[in-house]
Amino acid sequence: MTAIDHPKPLILAPEIGGAGDFVRLEVSDLVINVLTGIYSEETHMPQPLRISVTADIPAPRRFAHDTPLSASKNYLDLRRAVEEALPAELHFTLVEAVADHIADTIFGGDPRVTRVEVKIVKLALSQAGESIGMTLVRERR
């Protein structure tokens, strides 16, 4: 018999989780058109924004092979907060307000979320492929 016939049993590491453990869910580089800007050439038509979002929730002591999704969070909720929760007809003067709206949507959708980070790059401002934008970090109050 070989080792393949009789594999060693799976031995789990001792539980090492703690109060500071968290799961960071991430959705990166979504490109959507948003009415935003302060200059006259920006205020009449949507402009493309590249948006990345992270959200932290407390982690359980361990994720077993059969742990249900309810122990974590569906990362598609983050995508929906960007793609579906931004009102298409609303003009945001600052991209910071866009980020706040996204953060509020994520906080409002799940009381377990403790921290949200929203990074927005204004693609229309790029001249040589550089990223120009901002990152907003909010913690649940």
Steps between C-alpha positions, in 0.01 A plus 500: 500500500604856433448827677228574246308193613532600864536877527584650833193638675442873482619664821362845563715760665383608844248780499700819520231759430443796723291809555701693240452245222300616200414411146575770243275466198621668184362605165748682280508708186132532416456767232172688503379833368392749767382859484773671698727801485520872565610632161245592234629232262439239773152593615290399200613150418609203705869427522670164548621415849702194598374394842645245742335410830602305808283417798607341828284269710597302812635153421379189678754289685531272199359445153433128458445336163122518547475850650194675351518833319317662793827473699654743255344748258413478136759714326247560223329735749803726461467495123129581524578798728707642215307392193140520617476726807638818341211706362566553128324838490668648810800731450772462763715812520791309657609140449536494879118520513481203260728306737289597802183384324661163426626466859157588642338240273739229619465592868124511466488160335677305775542596867809277525704727271748687720707684239460601136763630263404650164764594243393707200714584198376765257591343168423813298782688674773256401740629238770235503335202668545632853233452766350821636245470776439445867436238767241538775519283812205488738454300819161420644412757767 
